[in-house]
Amino acid sequence: MDWFSWLSKTGLDPSLVYEYGLAFANNELEEEDISYFDHEFLQSMGISIAKHRLEILKLARKEKGSSSKFSPRPISRFLLAIKRTKKYLTKYVRTWVHREKSALVVVPRRLTALKGEVQC
C-alpha cells in the first residue's frame, strides 16, 4: 500500500504525511487494516495530535464507504473480538494474581492418620 499517497488525501502537511506514512509502512500495515483504525490505534502508532488522527479517520471512513474491500469479513471481526477479549481477560487475571493483599488464602490440609497413629 502506498501510504504516502493515501495520507496525502487528508490535507495534512507533507512532512506529517511522510512521518505517518513511514510509521504505517514500518508496522507492515496493509490496506485492509484501514477498517480497524480508531483513535487509540493511531495514538499507539505515534500520532499524538487528535486533529491529525481525526483527519486520518475521516479519510478511512470515506474510503470505507466508497469501497467494499475495506470492510472486514465477519470472521475477521470475530477473531479480532476474541483477541481483544483475551487481552482484557489476561490483564484482569494478572491484576488479581499480582496483588499483595489477596482475598485468597491457602489453608493446608490436615494429614490423615497412617495405620492408627494419632493426629496432633
ChimeraX attribute file (.defattr): number of C-alpha atoms within 10 A of each C-alpha:
attribute: neighborCount
match mode: 1-to-1
recipient: residues
	/A:1	13
	/A:2	11
	/A:3	18
	/A:4	18
	/A:5	12
	/A:6	16
	/A:7	21
	/A:8	16
	/A:9	12
	/A:10	17
	/A:11	13
	/A:12	15
	/A:13	12
	/A:14	12
	/A:15	9
	/A:16	16
	/A:17	21
	/A:18	17
	/A:19	14
	/A:20	21
	/A:21	20
	/A:22	14
	/A:23	17
	/A:24	18
	/A:25	14
	/A:26	9
	/A:27	10
	/A:28	10
	/A:29	13
	/A:30	12
	/A:31	12
	/A:32	14
	/A:33	13
	/A:34	19
	/A:35	16
	/A:36	15
	/A:37	14
	/A:38	14
	/A:39	16
	/A:40	11
	/A:41	12
	/A:42	22
	/A:43	14
	/A:44	9
	/A:45	13
	/A:46	12
	/A:47	19
	/A:48	13
	/A:49	10
	/A:50	12
	/A:51	11
	/A:52	21
	/A:53	20
	/A:54	15
	/A:55	16
	/A:56	26
	/A:57	20
	/A:58	13
	/A:59	18
	/A:60	21
	/A:61	15
	/A:62	11
	/A:63	17
	/A:64	17
	/A:65	12
	/A:66	9
	/A:67	9
	/A:68	9
	/A:69	13
	/A:70	18
	/A:71	17
	/A:72	16
	/A:73	11
	/A:74	9
	/A:75	9
	/A:76	11
	/A:77	13
	/A:78	12
	/A:79	12
	/A:80	13
	/A:81	12
	/A:82	11
	/A:83	12
	/A:84	12
	/A:85	12
	/A:86	12
	/A:87	11
	/A:88	11
	/A:89	12
	/A:90	11
	/A:91	11
	/A:92	11
	/A:93	10
	/A:94	11
	/A:95	10
	/A:96	13
	/A:97	11
	/A:98	9
	/A:99	9
	/A:100	7
	/A:101	9
	/A:102	9
	/A:103	7
	/A:104	8
	/A:105	7
	/A:106	5
	/A:107	6
	/A:108	6
	/A:109	6
	/A:110	8
	/A:111	8
	/A:112	10
	/A:113	10
	/A:114	8
	/A:115	6
	/A:116	7
	/A:117	8
	/A:118	8
	/A:119	9
	/A:120	6
